[in-house]
Amino acid sequence: METQLDLEPAARQAAALLDGVRERHFDAPTPCAVYTVRDLLRHLLGLTVAFRDAARKDFGPATRTDPADPDAPRPEPAGDWRGRLRTQLDELVAAWREPAAWRGETEAGGITLPAPVAGAVALNEVFLHGWDLARATGQPYRADEATARASLALLAQSADAAERAATGFGPAVPVPPDAPLLERAVACSGRLPSWSPGGR
């Protein structure tokens, strides 16, 4: 993946959802089966810092934390968590706008990987977890075409079941080939495009 991707549309959409998240949502389920809304917010608060630092090649605890480790420290959605997350989303976008962020190798999730792959993963995380948050809290989600295409391209590369499980994605959910692009990307991640808190 050589193309420099723009993280701003996905980050802007995620930030727009935050005012619609209330504490009463915190224990609600999300389309990502291992996360409640609170868990999802903690994950977003952590990953925005981790991938910002990965773009900057500023390696440390944030880039070395395995997101699958249940004992790893996670930031809590407390205090002005909305302001914090919005700031971190802005910093994430700015960091990946630098051409140097896409060159060479970097570190994220405790592994070394090509910088363009890390950038694509960062975009995918913000995009899909933004959709998770919207669904869990009953808000609309507007995905731009370029972001959805980049997500689908990345997800389609990891067809191996063990590899997908290791990255938190289940087997792709079948959808019609003419389904909207957003639905195809969500389904490719192993999520049900029709998921709702009551129906799932």
MOQUIWO-V754446 format. One line per field, one symbol per residue. ss: DSSP state (@ for helix, = for strand, . for the rest). A space follows every 10 residues. Layout:
ss = ???
This chain:
ss = .......@@@ @@@@@@@@@@ ..@@@...=. .....=@@@@ @@@@@@@@@@ @@@@@@.... @@@@...... .......... @@@@@@@@@@ @@@@@@@.@@ @@..====.. ====@@@@@@ @@@@@@@@@@ @@@@@@@... ....@@@@@@ @@@@@@@... @@@@@@.... .......... @@@@@@@@.. ..........
